[in-house]
Amino acid sequence: MNCSQFATTMRSAFSLHHFNSPRLSRHVSNVSASLQPQGQGTDTPPRIGFLGLGIMGTPMALNLIKAGVDLTVWNRTKSKCDPLISLGAKYKPSPEEVAASCDLTFAMLADPQSAVDVACGKHGVANGIGPGKGYVDVSTVDVDTSKLINGHIKSTGALFLEAPVSGSKKPAEDGQLIFLTAGDRNLYETVAPFLDIMGKSKFYLGDVGNGAAMKLVVNMIMGSMMASFSEGLLLSEKVGLV
């Protein structure tokens, strides 16, 4: 997808409506058949991990639970996991153990260093993941960080997808996020139903690094819009309109 195509589809994405429960049920049914470890029957739901339960991660994980996903969670501060555990989520004490016990693991971390530590550090995802599994980093990180994490994950035989989001707390709560994905195409197709639970739109942008780069472009556009809006307000005050 080139930049002009992305811009056109982004305009359409912002006009889409809120998801509803029947749609979520269909997603769970579809993904149960599409994401299965070797030797596991199609009636067994996929095991999904979620790492990082902050302002964005908590509502994203909550939407997965509401959709009936078999979810295992981890957070540095364990108490942040408790509300989700009370709703049926499982808990593991390290990213390594989450990745080892799940078919697919998502991560929403606060910054690039945290993303690297959780993926590549001691007791990190790379120590527990392996062939037949997938890792999706939905954190906002720079291109080099995303490529570094990709290298560690791919070295285990697992698949990697970067998927930074456009949207803040309220869109995360409402399942209205936009995912800017790049990396393994097969993993993108597999996780698409989960992205649809957590967001209203998704884009596949090719090689790892393109998602991070596009997030920078989107942030620049949004920042420019806010700056123009502020200048407009100031001008309206100066000419006596407000």
C-alpha positions in Angstrom: 0.0 0.0 0.0 1.5 3.4 -1.0 1.0 6.7 0.8 -1.9 7.9 -1.4 -3.8 4.7 -1.0 -3.2 4.8 2.8 -4.5 8.4 3.0 -7.7 7.4 1.1 -8.4 4.4 3.3 -7.6 6.3 6.4 -10.3 8.8 5.6 -12.8 6.0 5.2 -11.6 4.3 8.4 -12.4 7.3 10.5 -16.0 7.2 9.4 -16.6 3.5 10.4 -19.1 2.7 13.2 -18.5 1.1 16.6 -18.3 -2.7 16.8 -21.0 -4.8 18.3 -21.2 -8.1 20.2 -22.4 -10.3 17.3 -19.5 -9.1 15.2 -17.1 -10.0 18.0 -18.6 -13.5 18.3 -18.0 -14.1 14.6 -14.4 -13.1 15.0 -13.8 -15.5 17.8 -15.4 -18.4 15.8 -13.3 -17.6 12.8 -10.0 -17.3 14.6 -10.5 -20.6 16.5 -10.2 -22.4 13.2 -7.4 -20.2 11.8 -4.9 -20.2 14.7 -4.3 -23.7 16.0 -1.1 -25.3 17.2 0.0 -28.6 15.6 -2.1 -31.4 16.9 -4.8 -29.2 18.4 -8.4 -29.6 17.4 -10.4 -26.9 15.7 -12.8 -26.8 18.7 -10.1 -25.7 21.0 -9.9 -21.9 21.2 -6.4 -20.3 20.6 -4.5 -19.2 23.6 -3.7 -15.4 23.5 -1.3 -13.5 25.7 -1.3 -9.8 26.5 1.7 -8.0 28.0 1.4 -4.5 29.4 -1.8 -3.3 31.1 -1.4 0.4 31.2 -3.7 3.2 29.9 -4.0 1.5 26.4 -3.3 -2.1 27.2 -6.0 -2.6 29.8 -9.0 -1.6 27.6 -7.5 -3.5 24.7 -7.2 -6.7 26.8 -10.6 -6.1 28.2 -12.2 -6.0 24.8 -10.5 -9.4 24.0 -12.0 -10.9 27.2 -15.4 -9.5 26.4 -15.2 -11.2 23.0 -14.6 -14.6 24.7 -10.9 -14.8 24.0 -8.8 -17.3 26.1 -6.5 -14.6 27.5 -3.3 -14.8 29.7 -2.0 -11.5 31.0 1.2 -10.1 32.5 2.2 -6.7 33.8 5.2 -5.5 35.8 2.8 -4.4 38.6 0.8 -7.5 39.1 -2.1 -5.7 40.8 -3.0 -4.2 37.4 -3.8 -7.7 36.2 -6.2 -8.4 39.0 -9.4 -6.8 37.5 -8.8 -8.8 34.3 -8.2 -12.0 36.3 -11.5 -11.5 38.0 -13.1 -11.5 34.6 -11.6 -14.8 33.6 -8.1 -14.0 32.4 -5.2 -16.2 33.4 -1.9 -14.8 34.8 1.8 -15.7 34.3 4.6 -14.0 36.3 6.8 -13.3 33.3 6.6 -12.5 29.5 8.6 -15.6 28.9 5.9 -17.8 30.5 3.1 -16.0 28.8 4.7 -16.6 25.4 5.5 -20.2 26.2 1.9 -20.9 27.2 0.1 -19.0 24.4 -0.2 -19.4 20.6 -0.1 -15.7 20.0 1.2 -12.9 22.3 0.4 -9.1 22.0 2.4 -6.4 23.8 1.5 -2.8 24.5 4.5 -1.2 26.3 5.1 2.4 27.3 8.3 3.1 25.4 11.0 1.5 23.2 13.3 0.4 26.1 10.4 -1.3 27.8 9.4 -3.0 24.5 13.0 -4.3 24.1 13.2 -5.5 27.7 9.9 -7.4 27.5 10.7 -9.0 24.2 14.5 -9.6 24.4 15.5 -9.3 28.1 15.9 -11.8 30.9 12.7 -13.8 31.1 11.5 -12.0 28.0 9.3 -13.2 25.2 12.2 -14.5 23.1 13.0 -17.0 25.8 9.6 -18.6 25.7 8.4 -18.3 22.1 9.2 -20.6 19.3 8.1 -22.1 16.0 4.3 -22.1 15.5 3.8 -19.1 17.6 3.5 -15.3 16.9 4.4 -12.1 18.6 2.6 -8.8 17.8 4.1 -5.6 19.3 1.4 -2.9 19.3 3.6 -0.4 21.1 4.8 2.8 19.5 8.5 2.4 19.0 11.1 3.7 16.5 12.1 1.7 13.3 15.4 0.5 14.7 13.7 -0.8 17.9 11.1 -2.7 15.9 13.8 -4.3 13.7 15.8 -5.3 16.7 12.8 -7.0 18.3 12.0 -8.7 15.0 15.4 -10.1 14.8 15.2 -11.7 18.3 11.8 -13.1 17.7 12.5 -14.5 14.3 15.7 -16.1 15.5 13.5 -18.4 17.7 11.5 -19.6 14.6 8.4 -17.6 15.7 6.7 -15.0 13.6 6.7 -11.2 14.2 4.3 -8.4 13.4 4.6 -4.7 14.4 1.3 -3.1 14.8 1.5 0.4 16.4 -1.9 2.0 16.9 -3.4 5.3 16.0 -5.8 6.3 18.8 -5.8 7.1 22.5 -7.6 5.8 25.7 -11.2 6.4 24.6 -10.7 4.7 21.2 -9.0 1.8 22.9 -12.0 1.5 25.3 -14.4 1.6 22.4 -12.5 -0.8 20.1 -11.9 2.1 17.6 -8.1 1.9 17.2 -6.4 1.9 13.9 -3.5 -0.6 13.5 -0.5 0.2 11.3 1.0 -3.3 10.7 4.1 -4.6 9.1 6.1 -7.8 9.2 5.0 -11.4 8.5 2.0 -11.4 6.1 0.8 -14.8 7.2 0.8 -13.7 10.9 -1.1 -10.5 9.8 -3.8 -12.7 8.2 -4.0 -14.9 11.3 -4.3 -12.1 13.8 -6.6 -9.9 11.8 -9.8 -11.1 13.7 -8.2 -10.0 17.0 -7.2 -6.6 15.5 -10.8 -6.2 14.5 -11.9 -6.9 18.1 -9.6 -4.1 19.4 -9.9 -1.7 16.5 -12.0 -0.4 13.7 -9.4 -0.6 10.9 -6.1 -2.1 10.0 -3.5 -1.7 7.3 -0.7 -4.0 6.2 2.3 -1.9 5.1 5.0 -4.5 4.2 8.4 -5.0 5.8 9.1 -4.5 9.5 9.8 -0.8 10.2 7.1 0.5 7.8 4.5 0.4 10.6 6.7 2.4 12.9 7.5 4.9 10.1 3.9 5.3 9.2 3.0 5.9 12.9 5.5 8.8 12.8 3.9 10.2 9.7 0.4 10.0 11.2 1.6 11.7 14.4 3.2 14.5 12.3 -0.1 15.0 10.4 -2.2 15.0 13.6 0.3 17.4 15.3 0.1 19.8 12.3 -3.7 19.7 12.4 -3.6 20.6 16.1 -1.2 23.4 15.5 -3.3 24.8 12.8 -6.4 24.5 14.9 -4.7 26.4 17.8 -3.5 29.2 15.4 -7.1 29.5 14.1 -8.5 29.9 17.6 -5.9 32.6 18.4 -6.7 34.4 15.2 -10.4 34.3 15.9 -9.7 35.9 19.3 -7.6 38.6 17.9 -10.2 39.6 15.3 -13.0 39.6 18.0 -14.9 36.5 16.9 -14.6 34.8 20.3 
